[in-house]
């Protein structure tokens, strides 16, 4: 790659902004090539921020997929899931069905899946699907629009971090059709097993760890080992940037926290995954009121970025020993929201200064372990039905989560008594489990040196000119 090589970088997800900007990925790319940013949605504030930093910014076409193409893609997904052969697939499907409130909708979905499964099991069905995909893409998508978009830009390569999104998928497919090299850096460690099939395998694919590498190679027959490289997780470079940390006193003042009490950071999940989660927080608040914990801790509840603030305002008013804070406010929707520099400073400082972290099967477990804070994972929700709690517990059985459990760096708790006991012990002895937490982040993140962003930049620089 030459310094004047033009590399297109689509941003089709709010979390991508956190991955690319504060980590230094984009500024690093600017040292080895000419990044061209393609925004997947209309966001004047984000465009202005990027242009102010000297980046060329364009608008990416929206993806258009016909009903017929979606039906075709469903069959491809079944074959992909069979190759993947992951316990996550069954868990994900059960969760999708549980979110359908109408019994009729569930029955129709199950029947459709059964018919598709039979169809792809017929002799030579997989071969016919593979041969028919190019025509399906032409007839059932606006792939040609993406090809025309690329033709106007005089590009040398494409870098995607969310290849599972329709816009990215069509963009990568168009790049492949035009002979443009591409590189994919998978944004999250759960993506290879929780997301649908990637439309295109890039020339190089970068992942967090060896588990991701194995998952991709076994589920994409065309993807050789040498095309998948482990670089770590660039967004975790933020945890090694001292300039992103407030002092504890500054942090307490910024969030109106009591400076003389230990803080429990509760990272809330999305409602569709953890229904009724507020009851867990009320349980902790009641225990603090009853004097069950040493040093009378205070609850800092971080609302999930995809959840509206209104859904948590009632809880915040109810808490006697805590309050709810927003994760970040920038951006223009839950899916498109992105953090400001100030938001990231608050997030990193919260991870660093809270004494104990609690969340339900969230990647915040890894965030907190980077600062060597005790991690507690409830596998239940008080007051939930048996089926709902079974769904919550199943999340911990997903393939991407199994190394976390095996590491011993997370204490899972299955009932109220276990949660309160684990929390009390962690408050009194936060140093316990440190070795297991270090083992956990080493297993999942591979590199904790703050240089994964540079490894991504180096991989782009190594693309053929």
C-alpha positions as CSV (number, residue, x, y, z in Angstrom):
1,X,0.0,0.0,0.0
2,X,1.3,3.5,-0.9
3,X,0.8,6.7,1.1
4,X,-1.6,8.0,-1.6
5,X,-3.5,4.7,-2.0
6,X,-7.2,5.3,-1.5
7,X,-8.8,2.9,1.0
8,X,-12.6,3.1,1.5
9,X,-13.7,2.6,5.1
10,X,-17.5,2.2,5.6
11,X,-19.1,3.2,8.9
12,X,-22.5,1.6,9.1
13,X,-22.8,1.2,12.9
14,X,-22.5,3.6,15.8
15,X,-20.1,1.3,17.7
16,X,-17.8,1.5,14.6
17,X,-17.0,5.2,15.5
18,X,-15.6,4.1,18.9
19,X,-13.6,1.4,17.1
20,X,-12.1,3.7,14.5
21,X,-11.7,7.2,16.0
22,X,-10.6,7.3,19.7
23,X,-8.4,4.2,19.2
24,X,-6.3,6.0,16.6
25,X,-7.2,3.5,13.8
26,X,-8.2,6.2,11.4
27,X,-5.3,8.6,12.2
28,X,-3.0,5.6,11.9
29,X,-4.4,4.7,8.5
30,X,-3.8,8.3,7.4
31,X,-0.1,7.7,7.9
32,X,0.0,4.8,5.5
33,X,-2.8,5.6,3.0
34,X,-5.6,8.0,2.1
35,X,-8.7,6.8,4.1
36,X,-12.0,7.6,2.4
37,X,-14.9,7.4,4.9
38,X,-18.3,6.2,3.7
39,X,-21.1,6.9,6.2
40,X,-24.0,4.4,6.1
41,X,-26.5,6.9,7.4
42,X,-27.1,10.7,7.3
43,X,-25.3,12.1,10.4
44,X,-24.3,15.8,9.9
45,X,-22.6,15.9,13.3
46,X,-20.4,12.8,12.6
47,X,-19.6,14.0,9.1
48,X,-18.5,17.4,10.5
49,X,-16.3,15.8,13.1
50,X,-14.6,13.6,10.5
51,X,-14.2,16.4,8.0
52,X,-12.8,18.6,10.7
53,X,-10.1,16.0,11.3
54,X,-9.2,16.1,7.6
55,X,-10.9,13.0,6.3
56,X,-12.7,12.7,3.0
57,X,-16.3,11.7,3.8
58,X,-18.9,10.3,1.4
59,X,-22.4,8.9,1.7
60,X,-22.7,5.1,1.3
61,X,-25.8,3.9,-0.7
62,X,-28.5,2.1,1.3
63,X,-28.8,-1.7,0.7
64,X,-31.9,-2.9,-1.0
65,X,-32.8,-6.6,-0.7
66,X,-35.9,-8.2,-2.3
67,X,-38.1,-10.7,-0.5
68,X,-37.0,-13.4,-2.9
69,X,-33.4,-12.7,-2.1
70,X,-34.0,-12.8,1.6
71,X,-35.6,-16.2,1.2
72,X,-32.6,-17.4,-0.8
73,X,-30.3,-16.1,1.9
74,X,-32.2,-18.0,4.6
75,X,-31.3,-21.2,2.9
76,X,-27.6,-20.2,2.6
77,X,-27.7,-19.4,6.3
78,X,-28.9,-22.9,7.2
79,X,-25.9,-24.4,5.3
80,X,-23.6,-22.0,7.0
81,X,-24.9,-22.8,10.4
82,X,-24.5,-26.5,9.7
83,X,-20.8,-26.0,8.9
84,X,-20.4,-23.8,11.9
85,X,-21.9,-26.4,14.1
86,X,-22.1,-24.1,17.1
87,X,-24.3,-24.4,20.2
88,X,-24.9,-20.7,19.8
89,X,-27.1,-21.3,16.7
90,X,-29.8,-23.2,18.7
91,X,-29.7,-20.6,21.5
92,X,-30.0,-17.7,19.1
93,X,-32.9,-19.4,17.3
94,X,-34.8,-20.1,20.5
95,X,-34.3,-16.5,21.6
96,X,-35.7,-15.2,18.2
97,X,-38.8,-17.4,18.6
98,X,-39.3,-16.2,22.2
99,X,-39.4,-12.6,21.0
100,X,-42.4,-13.4,18.7
101,X,-45.5,-12.6,20.8
102,X,-48.0,-14.3,18.5
103,X,-48.2,-18.1,18.6
104,X,-49.1,-17.9,14.9
105,X,-45.9,-16.0,14.0
106,X,-43.9,-18.6,15.9
107,X,-45.6,-21.5,14.2
108,X,-45.1,-19.9,10.8
109,X,-41.4,-19.2,11.5
110,X,-40.8,-22.8,12.6
111,X,-42.6,-24.2,9.6
112,X,-40.6,-22.0,7.2
113,X,-37.4,-23.1,8.9
114,X,-38.3,-26.8,8.6
115,X,-39.2,-26.4,4.9
116,X,-36.0,-24.6,4.2
117,X,-34.0,-27.3,6.1
118,X,-35.6,-30.0,3.9
119,X,-34.9,-28.0,0.8
120,X,-31.2,-27.5,1.4
121,X,-30.8,-31.2,2.3
122,X,-31.8,-32.4,-1.1
123,X,-29.1,-33.9,-3.4
124,X,-26.9,-31.2,-4.8
125,X,-28.9,-28.4,-3.1
126,X,-25.8,-26.8,-1.7
127,X,-24.1,-26.8,-5.1
128,X,-27.1,-25.3,-6.8
129,X,-27.3,-22.5,-4.1
130,X,-23.7,-21.6,-4.6
131,X,-24.0,-21.5,-8.4
132,X,-27.2,-19.5,-8.2
133,X,-25.9,-16.8,-5.8
134,X,-24.4,-14.4,-8.4
135,X,-27.7,-14.3,-10.3
136,X,-29.7,-13.9,-7.0
137,X,-27.5,-10.9,-6.1
138,X,-28.0,-9.2,-9.4
139,X,-31.8,-9.8,-9.4
140,X,-32.5,-9.4,-5.7
141,X,-30.3,-6.6,-4.5
142,X,-28.9,-3.2,-5.7
143,X,-25.4,-4.6,-6.0
144,X,-25.0,-2.7,-9.2
145,X,-25.5,0.6,-7.4
146,X,-22.6,-0.3,-5.1
147,X,-20.4,-1.2,-8.1
148,X,-21.2,2.1,-9.7
149,X,-20.4,3.9,-6.4
150,X,-17.0,2.2,-6.2
151,X,-16.2,2.9,-9.9
152,X,-16.4,6.7,-9.3
153,X,-13.9,6.8,-6.4
154,X,-10.6,5.6,-7.9
155,X,-10.0,3.3,-5.0
156,X,-7.2,0.9,-4.2
157,X,-8.8,-1.2,-1.4
158,X,-11.8,-1.5,1.0
159,X,-11.6,-2.0,4.8
160,X,-14.8,-3.3,6.6
161,X,-15.2,-3.9,10.3
162,X,-18.9,-4.9,10.1
163,X,-19.1,-7.4,7.2
164,X,-22.3,-8.8,8.4
165,X,-24.2,-5.6,7.7
166,X,-26.1,-5.5,4.4
167,X,-24.3,-2.3,3.3
168,X,-20.9,-3.7,4.0
169,X,-21.7,-7.0,2.5
170,X,-22.8,-5.5,-0.8
171,X,-19.9,-3.1,-0.8
172,X,-17.4,-6.0,-0.3
173,X,-19.1,-8.0,-3.0
174,X,-18.9,-5.1,-5.4
175,X,-15.2,-4.7,-4.6
176,X,-14.6,-8.3,-5.3
177,X,-16.4,-8.0,-8.6
178,X,-14.2,-5.1,-9.6
179,X,-11.0,-6.8,-8.5
180,X,-10.4,-4.5,-5.5
181,X,-8.5,-6.0,-2.6
182,X,-10.4,-5.9,0.7
183,X,-9.6,-6.5,4.4
184,X,-12.1,-7.3,7.1
185,X,-11.4,-6.7,10.8
186,X,-14.2,-8.3,12.8
187,X,-15.4,-5.8,15.3
188,X,-16.5,-8.3,18.1
189,X,-15.6,-11.7,19.3
190,X,-19.2,-13.0,19.2
191,X,-19.7,-12.1,15.5
192,X,-18.4,-15.3,13.9
193,X,-21.0,-17.4,15.8
194,X,-23.9,-15.0,16.5
195,X,-24.2,-13.2,13.1
196,X,-25.5,-14.4,9.8
197,X,-23.2,-15.7,7.1
198,X,-20.7,-13.1,5.6
199,X,-21.6,-12.5,1.9
200,X,-17.9,-12.2,1.0
201,X,-14.7,-13.4,2.6
202,X,-12.1,-10.6,2.2
203,X,-8.5,-11.2,1.1
204,X,-7.5,-10.8,4.7
205,X,-9.7,-11.3,7.8
206,X,-8.5,-10.0,11.2
207,X,-10.0,-11.3,14.5
208,X,-9.6,-11.0,18.3
209,X,-8.3,-14.5,19.1
210,X,-7.6,-18.1,18.1
211,X,-11.2,-19.1,18.8
212,X,-12.5,-16.7,16.2
213,X,-9.9,-17.9,13.8
214,X,-11.1,-21.5,14.2
215,X,-14.8,-20.5,13.9
216,X,-14.3,-18.7,10.6
217,X,-12.1,-21.3,9.0
218,X,-14.5,-24.1,9.9
219,X,-17.6,-22.3,8.6
220,X,-16.2,-20.8,5.4
221,X,-14.6,-23.6,3.3
222,X,-13.0,-21.0,0.9
223,X,-11.2,-19.3,3.8
224,X,-7.7,-20.7,4.3
225,X,-5.9,-20.4,7.7
226,X,-3.3,-18.0,6.4
227,X,-6.0,-15.5,5.4
228,X,-7.2,-15.1,9.0
229,X,-4.9,-13.3,11.4
230,X,-5.2,-12.7,15.1
231,X,-4.5,-9.1,16.0
232,X,-6.4,-8.6,19.3
233,X,-9.3,-6.1,19.8
234,X,-8.4,-2.5,18.8
235,X,-11.2,-1.0,20.9
236,X,-9.5,-2.4,24.0
237,X,-6.5,-0.2,23.3
238,X,-8.6,2.5,24.9
239,X,-8.1,0.8,28.3
240,X,-4.4,1.4,28.1
241,X,-4.6,5.1,27.4
242,X,-3.9,7.0,30.7
243,X,-5.2,10.2,29.2
244,X,-8.7,8.7,29.1
245,X,-8.9,8.3,32.9
246,X,-10.1,10.9,35.4
247,X,-8.9,10.7,39.0
248,X,-11.4,9.0,41.3
249,X,-12.4,12.3,42.9
250,X,-13.0,13.9,39.4
251,X,-15.0,10.9,38.3
252,X,-17.2,10.9,41.4
253,X,-17.9,14.6,41.0
254,X,-18.6,14.2,37.2
255,X,-21.3,11.5,38.0
256,X,-22.5,12.8,41.4
257,X,-21.2,9.8,43.2
258,X,-20.4,9.6,46.9
259,X,-16.6,9.8,47.3
260,X,-16.5,7.9,50.6
261,X,-18.4,4.7,49.4
262,X,-17.2,1.9,47.2
263,X,-19.0,1.8,43.8
264,X,-20.7,-1.2,42.2
265,X,-20.9,-0.7,38.4
266,X,-23.9,-2.5,37.0
267,X,-23.9,-2.8,33.2
268,X,-27.5,-3.2,32.0
269,X,-28.3,-5.2,28.9
270,X,-30.9,-4.7,26.2
271,X,-34.4,-5.5,27.3
272,X,-35.0,-8.2,24.6
273,X,-32.1,-10.2,26.1
274,X,-32.7,-9.6,29.8
275,X,-36.4,-8.8,30.4
276,X,-37.1,-7.4,33.8
277,X,-33.5,-6.7,34.6
278,X,-34.3,-3.8,36.8
279,X,-35.4,-6.4,39.5
280,X,-31.7,-7.4,39.8
281,X,-30.8,-3.8,40.6
282,X,-33.6,-3.4,43.1
283,X,-32.4,-6.6,44.8
284,X,-28.9,-5.1,45.2
285,X,-30.4,-1.7,46.4
286,X,-32.5,-3.5,49.0
287,X,-29.4,-5.4,50.2
288,X,-27.5,-2.1,50.6
289,X,-30.5,-0.7,52.6
290,X,-30.5,-3.7,54.8
291,X,-26.7,-3.3,55.6
292,X,-25.8,-6.6,53.9
293,X,-22.6,-5.4,52.4
294,X,-19.4,-4.0,53.9
295,X,-18.8,-0.2,53.7
296,X,-22.3,0.5,52.3
297,X,-21.6,0.6,48.6
298,X,-23.4,2.7,46.0
299,X,-24.9,1.5,42.7
300,X,-23.8,3.1,39.4
301,X,-26.2,1.7,36.8
302,X,-25.0,2.1,33.2
303,X,-27.9,2.0,30.8
304,X,-27.3,-0.1,27.6
305,X,-26.6,2.1,24.5
306,X,-29.6,0.6,22.6
307,X,-32.1,1.2,25.4
308,X,-34.1,4.5,25.6
309,X,-33.4,6.6,28.7
310,X,-37.1,6.8,29.5
311,X,-37.2,3.1,30.1
312,X,-34.8,3.5,33.0
313,X,-35.9,6.9,34.5
314,X,-38.4,5.3,36.8
315,X,-35.8,3.0,38.3
316,X,-33.3,5.8,38.8
317,X,-35.9,7.7,40.9
318,X,-36.6,4.6,43.0
319,X,-33.0,3.7,44.0
320,X,-32.0,4.7,47.5
321,X,-28.4,3.9,47.0
322,X,-27.6,4.5,43.4
323,X,-28.7,6.1,40.1
324,X,-28.8,5.4,36.4
325,X,-26.4,7.1,33.9
326,X,-26.5,7.2,30.1
327,X,-23.7,5.4,28.3
328,X,-23.4,8.1,25.7
329,X,-25.7,10.7,24.1
330,X,-24.1,11.5,20.7
331,X,-25.6,10.0,17.5
332,X,-29.1,10.1,16.2
333,X,-30.6,6.7,17.0
334,X,-30.0,3.6,19.2
335,X,-28.3,1.7,16.4
336,X,-26.5,4.8,15.1
337,X,-25.5,6.3,18.4
338,X,-21.8,7.0,19.0
339,X,-19.7,8.3,21.9
340,X,-18.0,11.6,22.2
341,X,-14.5,11.8,23.7
342,X,-16.0,12.9,27.0
343,X,-18.3,9.9,27.0
344,X,-15.4,7.5,26.5
345,X,-13.5,9.2,29.4
346,X,-16.4,8.6,31.7
347,X,-16.8,5.0,30.5
348,X,-13.1,4.2,31.0
349,X,-13.0,6.0,34.4
350,X,-16.1,4.1,35.5
351,X,-14.5,0.8,34.6
352,X,-11.3,1.7,36.4
353,X,-12.7,3.1,39.6
354,X,-15.7,1.0,40.4
355,X,-14.8,-1.7,43.0
356,X,-17.1,-4.5,41.6
357,X,-18.7,-5.0,38.2
358,X,-22.0,-6.8,37.6
359,X,-23.6,-7.6,34.3
360,X,-25.6,-10.3,32.6
361,X,-23.4,-12.0,29.9
362,X,-22.0,-8.7,28.6
363,X,-18.7,-8.0,27.0
364,X,-18.3,-5.4,29.8
365,X,-16.9,-8.4,31.7
366,X,-13.8,-8.1,29.6
367,X,-13.8,-4.3,29.9
368,X,-13.8,-4.6,33.6
369,X,-11.2,-7.4,33.7
370,X,-8.8,-5.1,31.8
371,X,-8.8,-3.0,35.0
372,X,-8.6,-6.1,37.2
373,X,-12.0,-5.5,38.8
374,X,-14.1,-8.5,40.2
375,X,-16.7,-9.6,37.6
376,X,-20.1,-11.1,38.6
377,X,-22.5,-12.5,36.1
378,X,-26.1,-13.3,37.2
379,X,-27.7,-16.2,35.3
380,X,-31.2,-15.3,36.6
381,X,-33.6,-12.4,37.0
382,X,-35.8,-12.2,40.1
383,X,-39.5,-12.6,39.3
384,X,-38.8,-13.9,35.8
385,X,-40.6,-17.0,34.6
386,X,-38.8,-20.3,34.4
387,X,-38.6,-20.1,30.7
388,X,-37.2,-16.5,30.8
389,X,-34.6,-17.5,33.3
390,X,-33.7,-20.5,31.1
391,X,-33.1,-18.1,28.2
392,X,-30.8,-15.9,30.5
393,X,-28.8,-18.9,31.6
394,X,-28.5,-20.2,28.0
395,X,-26.6,-17.0,27.0
396,X,-23.7,-18.2,29.1
397,X,-23.6,-21.4,27.1
398,X,-22.9,-19.6,23.8
399,X,-19.7,-20.6,22.1
400,X,-18.0,-17.2,22.3
401,X,-18.7,-17.1,26.1
402,X,-17.4,-20.5,27.0
403,X,-13.7,-19.5,27.2
404,X,-14.8,-16.7,29.7
405,X,-16.5,-19.3,31.9
406,X,-13.6,-21.7,31.6
407,X,-11.1,-19.0,32.6
408,X,-12.5,-18.6,36.1
409,X,-12.3,-14.8,35.7
410,X,-16.1,-14.4,36.0
411,X,-18.2,-15.5,39.0
412,X,-21.6,-16.7,37.8
413,X,-24.5,-16.7,40.3
414,X,-27.8,-18.4,39.9
415,X,-30.0,-17.0,42.7
416,X,-30.4,-14.0,44.9
417,X,-28.4,-15.5,47.8
418,X,-25.4,-16.3,45.6
419,X,-25.5,-12.8,44.0
420,X,-25.4,-11.1,47.4
421,X,-22.7,-13.4,48.8
422,X,-20.5,-13.0,45.8
423,X,-20.9,-9.2,45.8
424,X,-20.1,-9.0,49.5
425,X,-17.0,-11.1,49.1
426,X,-15.8,-9.0,46.0
427,X,-16.3,-5.8,47.9
428,X,-14.3,-7.1,50.9
429,X,-11.5,-8.8,48.8
430,X,-11.4,-7.3,45.3
431,X,-8.0,-8.8,44.8
432,X,-9.3,-12.4,44.8
433,X,-9.5,-13.8,41.3
434,X,-6.9,-11.4,39.8
435,X,-4.9,-14.2,38.2
436,X,-8.0,-15.7,36.6
437,X,-9.1,-12.4,35.2
438,X,-5.7,-11.9,33.6
439,X,-6.0,-15.4,32.1
440,X,-9.4,-14.5,30.8
441,X,-8.4,-11.3,28.9
442,X,-5.3,-13.1,27.6
443,X,-7.5,-15.9,26.2
444,X,-10.1,-13.6,24.7
445,X,-8.2,-10.5,23.7
446,X,-4.8,-12.2,22.9
447,X,-3.0,-8.9,23.1
448,X,-3.3,-6.4,26.0
449,X,-0.5,-4.1,25.0
450,X,-2.6,-1.3,23.6
451,X,-1.2,-1.9,20.1
452,X,-4.0,-3.8,18.4
453,X,-5.0,-0.7,16.5
454,X,-1.5,-0.5,15.1
455,X,-1.6,-4.1,14.1
456,X,-4.7,-3.4,12.1
457,X,-3.0,-0.4,10.4
458,X,0.0,-2.5,9.6
459,X,-2.3,-5.1,8.0
460,X,-3.8,-2.5,5.8
461,X,-0.4,-1.1,4.9
462,X,0.6,-4.7,3.8
463,X,-2.2,-4.9,1.2
464,X,-0.9,-5.0,-2.4
465,X,-0.7,-1.6,-3.9
